[in-house]
Amino acid sequence: MKSLILSKFAGPMIRHGATVLGGWLMAEGIADEATTQAIVGGLTAAGGVGLSYLEKLIRA
């Protein structure tokens, strides 16, 4: 059940949260498009790795 919550809820929340953060950074003029893409990509990748690790811990 916990892995289902991780895969169906936490993953999309991380992706959408990173996208919202990137949009805010661009709107405020803090980051340009290339920097925003790098930040969002990095957060999404780190979130995926973190969720994968948590899922393995739950299954063990």
PyMOL Python script that loads the backbone (N, CA, C, O; Angstrom):
from pymol import cmd

cmd.read_pdbstr("""\
ATOM      1  N   MET A   1       0.823  -1.196   0.000  1.00  0.00           N
ATOM      2  CA  MET A   1       0.000   0.000   0.000  1.00  0.00           C
ATOM      3  C   MET A   1       0.868   1.261   0.000  1.00  0.00           C
ATOM      4  O   MET A   1       0.561   2.226  -0.700  1.00  0.00           O
ATOM      5  N   LYS A   2       1.956   1.252   0.789  1.00  0.00           N
ATOM      6  CA  LYS A   2       2.813   2.433   0.843  1.00  0.00           C
ATOM      7  C   LYS A   2       3.483   2.694  -0.491  1.00  0.00           C
ATOM      8  O   LYS A   2       3.622   3.848  -0.899  1.00  0.00           O
ATOM      9  N   SER A   3       3.907   1.622  -1.187  1.00  0.00           N
ATOM     10  CA  SER A   3       4.556   1.823  -2.483  1.00  0.00           C
ATOM     11  C   SER A   3       3.557   2.341  -3.512  1.00  0.00           C
ATOM     12  O   SER A   3       3.934   3.073  -4.428  1.00  0.00           O
ATOM     13  N   LEU A   4       2.294   1.969  -3.370  1.00  0.00           N
ATOM     14  CA  LEU A   4       1.261   2.478  -4.267  1.00  0.00           C
ATOM     15  C   LEU A   4       1.097   3.985  -4.064  1.00  0.00           C
ATOM     16  O   LEU A   4       0.962   4.737  -5.029  1.00  0.00           O
ATOM     17  N   ILE A   5       1.109   4.414  -2.818  1.00  0.00           N
ATOM     18  CA  ILE A   5       1.005   5.845  -2.527  1.00  0.00           C
ATOM     19  C   ILE A   5       2.195   6.590  -3.104  1.00  0.00           C
ATOM     20  O   ILE A   5       2.039   7.669  -3.677  1.00  0.00           O
ATOM     21  N   LEU A   6       3.387   6.017  -2.955  1.00  0.00           N
ATOM     22  CA  LEU A   6       4.578   6.663  -3.501  1.00  0.00           C
ATOM     23  C   LEU A   6       4.494   6.799  -5.012  1.00  0.00           C
ATOM     24  O   LEU A   6       4.785   7.864  -5.558  1.00  0.00           O
ATOM     25  N   SER A   7       4.101   5.740  -5.687  1.00  0.00           N
ATOM     26  CA  SER A   7       4.117   5.765  -7.147  1.00  0.00           C
ATOM     27  C   SER A   7       2.969   6.587  -7.729  1.00  0.00           C
ATOM     28  O   SER A   7       3.138   7.219  -8.772  1.00  0.00           O
ATOM     29  N   LYS A   8       1.819   6.591  -7.087  1.00  0.00           N
ATOM     30  CA  LYS A   8       0.656   7.283  -7.637  1.00  0.00           C
ATOM     31  C   LYS A   8       0.485   8.709  -7.144  1.00  0.00           C
ATOM     32  O   LYS A   8      -0.218   9.489  -7.787  1.00  0.00           O
ATOM     33  N   PHE A   9       1.095   9.075  -6.035  1.00  0.00           N
ATOM     34  CA  PHE A   9       0.889  10.404  -5.475  1.00  0.00           C
ATOM     35  C   PHE A   9       2.173  11.223  -5.388  1.00  0.00           C
ATOM     36  O   PHE A   9       2.230  12.351  -5.878  1.00  0.00           O
ATOM     37  N   ALA A  10       3.182  10.664  -4.776  1.00  0.00           N
ATOM     38  CA  ALA A  10       4.395  11.430  -4.491  1.00  0.00           C
ATOM     39  C   ALA A  10       5.156  11.797  -5.770  1.00  0.00           C
ATOM     40  O   ALA A  10       5.655  12.916  -5.889  1.00  0.00           O
ATOM     41  N   GLY A  11       5.247  10.877  -6.714  1.00  0.00           N
ATOM     42  CA  GLY A  11       5.972  11.159  -7.959  1.00  0.00           C
ATOM     43  C   GLY A  11       5.389  12.332  -8.725  1.00  0.00           C
ATOM     44  O   GLY A  11       6.113  13.271  -9.056  1.00  0.00           O
ATOM     45  N   PRO A  12       4.089  12.299  -9.016  1.00  0.00           N
ATOM     46  CA  PRO A  12       3.493  13.447  -9.699  1.00  0.00           C
ATOM     47  C   PRO A  12       3.585  14.746  -8.896  1.00  0.00           C
ATOM     48  O   PRO A  12       3.740  15.818  -9.480  1.00  0.00           O
ATOM     49  N   MET A  13       3.493  14.666  -7.585  1.00  0.00           N
ATOM     50  CA  MET A  13       3.598  15.873  -6.767  1.00  0.00           C
ATOM     51  C   MET A  13       4.994  16.484  -6.879  1.00  0.00           C
ATOM     52  O   MET A  13       5.135  17.705  -6.933  1.00  0.00           O
ATOM     53  N   ILE A  14       6.016  15.645  -6.913  1.00  0.00           N
ATOM     54  CA  ILE A  14       7.383  16.150  -7.073  1.00  0.00           C
ATOM     55  C   ILE A  14       7.542  16.815  -8.435  1.00  0.00           C
ATOM     56  O   ILE A  14       8.101  17.908  -8.534  1.00  0.00           O
ATOM     57  N   ARG A  15       7.053  16.159  -9.483  1.00  0.00           N
ATOM     58  CA  ARG A  15       7.175  16.727 -10.827  1.00  0.00           C
ATOM     59  C   ARG A  15       6.426  18.053 -10.948  1.00  0.00           C
ATOM     60  O   ARG A  15       6.961  19.031 -11.470  1.00  0.00           O
ATOM     61  N   HIS A  16       5.198  18.078 -10.467  1.00  0.00           N
ATOM     62  CA  HIS A  16       4.409  19.309 -10.580  1.00  0.00           C
ATOM     63  C   HIS A  16       4.969  20.413  -9.682  1.00  0.00           C
ATOM     64  O   HIS A  16       4.963  21.585 -10.059  1.00  0.00           O
ATOM     65  N   GLY A  17       5.445  20.043  -8.514  1.00  0.00           N
ATOM     66  CA  GLY A  17       6.055  21.034  -7.631  1.00  0.00           C
ATOM     67  C   GLY A  17       7.298  21.654  -8.251  1.00  0.00           C
ATOM     68  O   GLY A  17       7.510  22.863  -8.156  1.00  0.00           O
ATOM     69  N   ALA A  18       8.115  20.825  -8.883  1.00  0.00           N
ATOM     70  CA  ALA A  18       9.317  21.336  -9.548  1.00  0.00           C
ATOM     71  C   ALA A  18       8.949  22.247 -10.707  1.00  0.00           C
ATOM     72  O   ALA A  18       9.611  23.260 -10.933  1.00  0.00           O
ATOM     73  N   THR A  19       7.901  21.898 -11.444  1.00  0.00           N
ATOM     74  CA  THR A  19       7.451  22.725 -12.557  1.00  0.00           C
ATOM     75  C   THR A  19       6.933  24.071 -12.073  1.00  0.00           C
ATOM     76  O   THR A  19       7.237  25.109 -12.660  1.00  0.00           O
ATOM     77  N   VAL A  20       6.150  24.048 -10.997  1.00  0.00           N
ATOM     78  CA  VAL A  20       5.643  25.302 -10.428  1.00  0.00           C
ATOM     79  C   VAL A  20       6.797  26.171  -9.943  1.00  0.00           C
ATOM     80  O   VAL A  20       6.809  27.380 -10.179  1.00  0.00           O
ATOM     81  N   LEU A  21       7.762  25.563  -9.270  1.00  0.00           N
ATOM     82  CA  LEU A  21       8.928  26.311  -8.807  1.00  0.00           C
ATOM     83  C   LEU A  21       9.673  26.937  -9.983  1.00  0.00           C
ATOM     84  O   LEU A  21      10.073  28.099  -9.919  1.00  0.00           O
ATOM     85  N   GLY A  22       9.858  26.176 -11.044  1.00  0.00           N
ATOM     86  CA  GLY A  22      10.537  26.700 -12.226  1.00  0.00           C
ATOM     87  C   GLY A  22       9.783  27.865 -12.849  1.00  0.00           C
ATOM     88  O   GLY A  22      10.392  28.857 -13.252  1.00  0.00           O
ATOM     89  N   GLY A  23       8.469  27.752 -12.930  1.00  0.00           N
ATOM     90  CA  GLY A  23       7.663  28.847 -13.457  1.00  0.00           C
ATOM     91  C   GLY A  23       7.770  30.095 -12.603  1.00  0.00           C
ATOM     92  O   GLY A  23       7.848  31.210 -13.119  1.00  0.00           O
ATOM     93  N   TRP A  24       7.773  29.902 -11.301  1.00  0.00           N
ATOM     94  CA  TRP A  24       7.899  31.047 -10.391  1.00  0.00           C
ATOM     95  C   TRP A  24       9.268  31.709 -10.541  1.00  0.00           C
ATOM     96  O   TRP A  24       9.364  32.936 -10.578  1.00  0.00           O
ATOM     97  N   LEU A  25      10.323  30.904 -10.628  1.00  0.00           N
ATOM     98  CA  LEU A  25      11.664  31.466 -10.797  1.00  0.00           C
ATOM     99  C   LEU A  25      11.759  32.300 -12.068  1.00  0.00           C
ATOM    100  O   LEU A  25      12.382  33.362 -12.074  1.00  0.00           O
ATOM    101  N   MET A  26      11.144  31.819 -13.139  1.00  0.00           N
ATOM    102  CA  MET A  26      11.175  32.575 -14.389  1.00  0.00           C
ATOM    103  C   MET A  26      10.315  33.834 -14.293  1.00  0.00           C
ATOM    104  O   MET A  26      10.714  34.895 -14.772  1.00  0.00           O
ATOM    105  N   ALA A  27       9.154  33.724 -13.687  1.00  0.00           N
ATOM    106  CA  ALA A  27       8.258  34.874 -13.578  1.00  0.00           C
ATOM    107  C   ALA A  27       8.871  35.992 -12.743  1.00  0.00           C
ATOM    108  O   ALA A  27       8.661  37.171 -13.027  1.00  0.00           O
ATOM    109  N   GLU A  28       9.614  35.628 -11.732  1.00  0.00           N
ATOM    110  CA  GLU A  28      10.246  36.626 -10.870  1.00  0.00           C
ATOM    111  C   GLU A  28      11.562  37.150 -11.448  1.00  0.00           C
ATOM    112  O   GLU A  28      12.152  38.085 -10.906  1.00  0.00           O
ATOM    113  N   GLY A  29      12.015  36.553 -12.533  1.00  0.00           N
ATOM    114  CA  GLY A  29      13.256  36.995 -13.163  1.00  0.00           C
ATOM    115  C   GLY A  29      14.501  36.502 -12.445  1.00  0.00           C
ATOM    116  O   GLY A  29      15.594  37.020 -12.672  1.00  0.00           O
ATOM    117  N   ILE A  30      14.347  35.507 -11.581  1.00  0.00           N
ATOM    118  CA  ILE A  30      15.481  34.968 -10.826  1.00  0.00           C
ATOM    119  C   ILE A  30      16.344  34.070 -11.709  1.00  0.00           C
ATOM    120  O   ILE A  30      17.565  34.023 -11.557  1.00  0.00           O
ATOM    121  N   ALA A  31      15.697  33.359 -12.632  1.00  0.00           N
ATOM    122  CA  ALA A  31      16.418  32.416 -13.483  1.00  0.00           C
ATOM    123  C   ALA A  31      15.931  32.551 -14.917  1.00  0.00           C
ATOM    124  O   ALA A  31      14.773  32.888 -15.163  1.00  0.00           O
ATOM    125  N   ASP A  32      16.827  32.287 -15.857  1.00  0.00           N
ATOM    126  CA  ASP A  32      16.422  32.269 -17.259  1.00  0.00           C
ATOM    127  C   ASP A  32      15.921  30.871 -17.617  1.00  0.00           C
ATOM    128  O   ASP A  32      15.879  29.978 -16.770  1.00  0.00           O
ATOM    129  N   GLU A  33      15.543  30.697 -18.885  1.00  0.00           N
ATOM    130  CA  GLU A  33      14.938  29.429 -19.297  1.00  0.00           C
ATOM    131  C   GLU A  33      15.881  28.236 -19.133  1.00  0.00           C
ATOM    132  O   GLU A  33      15.463  27.182 -18.655  1.00  0.00           O
ATOM    133  N   ALA A  34      17.125  28.389 -19.518  1.00  0.00           N
ATOM    134  CA  ALA A  34      18.079  27.280 -19.436  1.00  0.00           C
ATOM    135  C   ALA A  34      18.331  26.883 -17.976  1.00  0.00           C
ATOM    136  O   ALA A  34      18.397  25.698 -17.652  1.00  0.00           O
ATOM    137  N   THR A  35      18.472  27.874 -17.108  1.00  0.00           N
ATOM    138  CA  THR A  35      18.704  27.594 -15.693  1.00  0.00           C
ATOM    139  C   THR A  35      17.490  26.915 -15.080  1.00  0.00           C
ATOM    140  O   THR A  35      17.624  25.978 -14.293  1.00  0.00           O
ATOM    141  N   THR A  36      16.309  27.390 -15.444  1.00  0.00           N
ATOM    142  CA  THR A  36      15.070  26.801 -14.931  1.00  0.00           C
ATOM    143  C   THR A  36      14.941  25.350 -15.367  1.00  0.00           C
ATOM    144  O   THR A  36      14.547  24.496 -14.573  1.00  0.00           O
ATOM    145  N   GLN A  37      15.269  25.064 -16.622  1.00  0.00           N
ATOM    146  CA  GLN A  37      15.203  23.683 -17.107  1.00  0.00           C
ATOM    147  C   GLN A  37      16.160  22.789 -16.336  1.00  0.00           C
ATOM    148  O   GLN A  37      15.828  21.650 -16.007  1.00  0.00           O
ATOM    149  N   ALA A  38      17.339  23.301 -16.051  1.00  0.00           N
ATOM    150  CA  ALA A  38      18.319  22.517 -15.294  1.00  0.00           C
ATOM    151  C   ALA A  38      17.830  22.264 -13.868  1.00  0.00           C
ATOM    152  O   ALA A  38      17.974  21.155 -13.352  1.00  0.00           O
ATOM    153  N   ILE A  39      17.258  23.272 -13.237  1.00  0.00           N
ATOM    154  CA  ILE A  39      16.761  23.122 -11.868  1.00  0.00           C
ATOM    155  C   ILE A  39      15.606  22.125 -11.819  1.00  0.00           C
ATOM    156  O   ILE A  39      15.594  21.221 -10.983  1.00  0.00           O
ATOM    157  N   VAL A  40      14.642  22.293 -12.714  1.00  0.00           N
ATOM    158  CA  VAL A  40      13.480  21.392 -12.735  1.00  0.00           C
ATOM    159  C   VAL A  40      13.916  19.968 -13.058  1.00  0.00           C
ATOM    160  O   VAL A  40      13.439  19.022 -12.432  1.00  0.00           O
ATOM    161  N   GLY A  41      14.803  19.806 -14.011  1.00  0.00           N
ATOM    162  CA  GLY A  41      15.307  18.468 -14.350  1.00  0.00           C
ATOM    163  C   GLY A  41      16.041  17.824 -13.190  1.00  0.00           C
ATOM    164  O   GLY A  41      15.867  16.636 -12.918  1.00  0.00           O
ATOM    165  N   GLY A  42      16.858  18.602 -12.511  1.00  0.00           N
ATOM    166  CA  GLY A  42      17.599  18.075 -11.362  1.00  0.00           C
ATOM    167  C   GLY A  42      16.680  17.678 -10.223  1.00  0.00           C
ATOM    168  O   GLY A  42      16.862  16.622  -9.616  1.00  0.00           O
ATOM    169  N   LEU A  43      15.691  18.518  -9.928  1.00  0.00           N
ATOM    170  CA  LEU A  43      14.741  18.188  -8.855  1.00  0.00           C
ATOM    171  C   LEU A  43      13.925  16.944  -9.191  1.00  0.00           C
ATOM    172  O   LEU A  43      13.680  16.098  -8.331  1.00  0.00           O
ATOM    173  N   THR A  44      13.511  16.843 -10.440  1.00  0.00           N
ATOM    174  CA  THR A  44      12.733  15.680 -10.862  1.00  0.00           C
ATOM    175  C   THR A  44      13.574  14.405 -10.773  1.00  0.00           C
ATOM    176  O   THR A  44      13.100  13.373 -10.299  1.00  0.00           O
ATOM    177  N   ALA A  45      14.811  14.484 -11.227  1.00  0.00           N
ATOM    178  CA  ALA A  45      15.694  13.315 -11.157  1.00  0.00           C
ATOM    179  C   ALA A  45      15.991  12.929  -9.713  1.00  0.00           C
ATOM    180  O   ALA A  45      15.954  11.749  -9.364  1.00  0.00           O
ATOM    181  N   ALA A  46      16.286  13.915  -8.874  1.00  0.00           N
ATOM    182  CA  ALA A  46      16.563  13.633  -7.461  1.00  0.00           C
ATOM    183  C   ALA A  46      15.324  13.059  -6.778  1.00  0.00           C
ATOM    184  O   ALA A  46      15.430  12.147  -5.958  1.00  0.00           O
ATOM    185  N   GLY A  47      14.167  13.585  -7.110  1.00  0.00           N
ATOM    186  CA  GLY A  47      12.927  13.044  -6.540  1.00  0.00           C
ATOM    187  C   GLY A  47      12.692  11.608  -6.960  1.00  0.00           C
ATOM    188  O   GLY A  47      12.265  10.782  -6.154  1.00  0.00           O
ATOM    189  N   GLY A  48      12.969  11.308  -8.221  1.00  0.00           N
ATOM    190  CA  GLY A  48      12.811   9.933  -8.699  1.00  0.00           C
ATOM    191  C   GLY A  48      13.751   8.964  -8.007  1.00  0.00           C
ATOM    192  O   GLY A  48      13.360   7.851  -7.655  1.00  0.00           O
ATOM    193  N   VAL A  49      14.988   9.387  -7.813  1.00  0.00           N
ATOM    194  CA  VAL A  49      15.959   8.544  -7.108  1.00  0.00           C
ATOM    195  C   VAL A  49      15.528   8.348  -5.657  1.00  0.00           C
ATOM    196  O   VAL A  49      15.596   7.239  -5.127  1.00  0.00           O
ATOM    197  N   GLY A  50      15.086   9.424  -5.024  1.00  0.00           N
ATOM    198  CA  GLY A  50      14.637   9.327  -3.634  1.00  0.00           C
ATOM    199  C   GLY A  50      13.430   8.408  -3.476  1.00  0.00           C
ATOM    200  O   GLY A  50      13.372   7.606  -2.544  1.00  0.00           O
ATOM    201  N   LEU A  51      12.471   8.528  -4.387  1.00  0.00           N
ATOM    202  CA  LEU A  51      11.296   7.664  -4.316  1.00  0.00           C
ATOM    203  C   LEU A  51      11.652   6.207  -4.591  1.00  0.00           C
ATOM    204  O   LEU A  51      11.096   5.301  -3.972  1.00  0.00           O
ATOM    205  N   SER A  52      12.565   5.988  -5.507  1.00  0.00           N
ATOM    206  CA  SER A  52      13.008   4.625  -5.790  1.00  0.00           C
ATOM    207  C   SER A  52      13.655   4.008  -4.557  1.00  0.00           C
ATOM    208  O   SER A  52      13.406   2.848  -4.229  1.00  0.00           O
ATOM    209  N   TYR A  53      14.486   4.793  -3.876  1.00  0.00           N
ATOM    210  CA  TYR A  53      15.143   4.297  -2.669  1.00  0.00           C
ATOM    211  C   TYR A  53      14.106   3.997  -1.577  1.00  0.00           C
ATOM    212  O   TYR A  53      14.181   2.956  -0.925  1.00  0.00           O
ATOM    213  N   LEU A  54      13.156   4.885  -1.380  1.00  0.00           N
ATOM    214  CA  LEU A  54      12.120   4.649  -0.369  1.00  0.00           C
ATOM    215  C   LEU A  54      11.286   3.413  -0.686  1.00  0.00           C
ATOM    216  O   LEU A  54      10.933   2.645   0.210  1.00  0.00           O
ATOM    217  N   GLU A  55      10.975   3.229  -1.963  1.00  0.00           N
ATOM    218  CA  GLU A  55      10.198   2.051  -2.355  1.00  0.00           C
ATOM    219  C   GLU A  55      10.961   0.765  -2.060  1.00  0.00           C
ATOM    220  O   GLU A  55      10.378  -0.221  -1.609  1.00  0.00           O
ATOM    221  N   LYS A  56      12.253   0.781  -2.313  1.00  0.00           N
ATOM    222  CA  LYS A  56      13.059  -0.407  -2.000  1.00  0.00           C
ATOM    223  C   LYS A  56      13.109  -0.659  -0.504  1.00  0.00           C
ATOM    224  O   LYS A  56      13.072  -1.812  -0.076  1.00  0.00           O
ATOM    225  N   LEU A  57      13.191   0.390   0.300  1.00  0.00           N
ATOM    226  CA  LEU A  57      13.169   0.222   1.753  1.00  0.00           C
ATOM    227  C   LEU A  57      11.843  -0.342   2.241  1.00  0.00           C
ATOM    228  O   LEU A  57      11.811  -1.179   3.144  1.00  0.00           O
ATOM    229  N   ILE A  58      10.760   0.115   1.647  1.00  0.00           N
ATOM    230  CA  ILE A  58       9.439  -0.359   2.055  1.00  0.00           C
ATOM    231  C   ILE A  58       9.265  -1.839   1.699  1.00  0.00           C
ATOM    232  O   ILE A  58       8.713  -2.607   2.487  1.00  0.00           O
ATOM    233  N   ARG A  59       9.735  -2.234   0.519  1.00  0.00           N
ATOM    234  CA  ARG A  59       9.579  -3.621   0.076  1.00  0.00           C
ATOM    235  C   ARG A  59      10.463  -4.592   0.829  1.00  0.00           C
ATOM    236  O   ARG A  59      10.151  -5.780   0.903  1.00  0.00           O
ATOM    237  N   ALA A  60      11.565  -4.109   1.392  1.00  0.00           N
ATOM    238  CA  ALA A  60      12.507  -5.000   2.073  1.00  0.00           C
ATOM    239  C   ALA A  60      12.002  -5.448   3.415  1.00  0.00           C
ATOM    240  O   ALA A  60      12.682  -6.202   4.111  1.00  0.00           O
TER     241      ALA A  60
END
""", "prot")
cmd.dss("prot")
cmd.show_as("cartoon", "prot")
cmd.util.cbc("prot")
cmd.orient("prot")
